[in-house]
Amino acid sequence: MAVYALGDRTPQIDPDAYVHPDATVIGDVRIGAGSTVWPGAVLRGDYGTIVVGERTSIQDGTVVHATAEKATTIGSDCVVGHIAHLEGCTIEDRCLVGSGSVVLHDAVVRSGALVAAGAVVGNRTEVPAHAMAMGVPATMRLDAVPDGAFEAAVEMYVANGRRYRTELVRLD
């Protein structure tokens, strides 16, 4: 895996997390137990801090960045879909951020919410708990997401991280 310190900014990756060899983690990035970071994902904590909670999946091609003023925090038991872009925002626990979506500075996605594939959650936008944010710019469908909606996906990626840790073999 490509894990880099940048000056005094050093990643902290729990030993129970899985970071794929083709993912990149730079600087002040903290990844919790059971979390997974998949191929092509880039977590770049060069200016600011990135925190990924426990049992959270950061899918292929996702970009997570922070600014000097705005950390990016992703809670526990979250799934961040393929090719998402998160920067200077807060994703609380038990959320799903869909493939190709964007969540920007000072946006907050509350617990149990869903950001639909391709949605753009602009600066200073709040996605309420259990709401679904859809479209460009995102509009909210309140109380659209039931409790536990993402539990199966979270468990699947935790198990897949364990499988990759023991079974992945590079052939070349």
N, C-alpha and C positions, 0 to 999 in steps of 0.2 A: 504494500500500500504506500501511497505517496503522502507521507505525513511530515510536515516541516515546521520547525520553529522559525520565527522571524524576530531577530533580536531577542528580547526577553519574553516575547509572546510564544508560549509553548502549548500545544494541544494537550488536553487531559482526556484520555479515552479509557473508559472503564474496561477492565480485562474481559468482561462478559459481553461487551459490544462487538459487533462485526463490522469492519470497514473493508470493503472489497479492494483488491490490489489496484484496480483502475480508478478508484475514487481519489480525490485530493482534499487533504485537510491541512490548512495553513493557519498558524498563529493561535490566537486566544479562542480556541474552540473546546467546549466541554461536551462530551458525549456520554450519556448515562448507560447503565447496565441493560443488556438485552436489546439495545438499539442497533439498527442496521443502516449502513450507508452503502449504496449500490453503485455499479459501474458508471463512470462519467460524472458523478455528483461532485460538486466543488463547494466546500465550506471554507470560506476565506475570511478569517478573523484577523486581518492585518491592521485595520484601523480601530475596530471595536470588538466586542465580545459576542460570541455565538454560543448559546446553551441549548443542547438537545437533551430532553428528559430521558426517562427510562422507557424501554419497549416501543420506541418510536422509529418508524421507517422513513428514510430519506431516499426516494427512488432515483432511478437512472436519469442522469442528465440534469438533475435539479441544481440550481445555484442558490446558495445561502450566503449573504453578505451582511455586513453591519457597517455603520459609520462611527466616527469618533464620538458622536453625540448619542447615537441610537443603537443599542444592542439589538440583536435578534434572538428571541427566546421562543423555543418550540417545546411545548410541555410533554408530558408522558402519555403513552398510549395513543399516539397520533400516527396517521399515515399521510405522508406528503408525496403526492403523485409524481409521475414522470415529467421531467422538463418544467417543473414549477420554478418560480423565482420569488424568494422571500428576502426582504431587505428592511432592516430597522423596524421590525414589527414584532408583535407578540401573538403567538398561537398558544392558547391555553390547552389544558389536558383534554384527551378524548375527542380530538378534532380530525377531520379529513380535509386535506387541501388537494383538490383535483388536479389531474394532469394538465399541464400547460397554463396553469393559473398564475397570477401575479398578486402578491400582497406587499404593499409598500409602507413607507415611513409612518410610524405612529399609528398604524392600523392595529386593531385588536380583534382577534377571532376568539370569541368566548367559548367556554367548555361545551363540548357536544355539538358544535356547529360544523357546517360543511361549506366549503368554498367549491363551487361546481367547476368542472373542467372548463378551462379557457376564460374563467372570470377574472376581472381586474378589480381588486379591492384597493382603492386609492388611498392616498395620504389621509391620516386622521379619521378613517372610517371604522366604525365598530360593527362587527357582526354579532348580534345577540346570541346568547346561549340557545342551542337547539334550532337556530335559524339556518337557512340555506341562502348563500350569496350567489347570485347568478348574473351573467352578462357583463357588458363593458359599457359604462362603469357598472359595477355590481349593484343590484337591487336585492332587497331582502324578502324572503318568504319566511315569515315568523312561524315558530313551533312546527317546523317541517321535518325535524330529525328526532326520532325517538331515542330514549336512553339505550345505550348499548349497541347502537347501530354499527359501530366499527370494530367491535370486539373480535369478531372472527378474522377480519383482515389483520388486526394487530397480532393476534396469536399466530397466524400463518407466516407473517414476516419474521417474528421471533424464531419460530421453528426453522424457517428457511435460512436464517443467519447461522443457526447451529449446524445445519446440514452443510452449508458452504464452508464453515470453519473446518469441518472434518473430511469433506468429500471433494472439494474443488482441487483439481490438478491441472496445471497449465501444460498444454501439449504444443510444443514447437521446437 
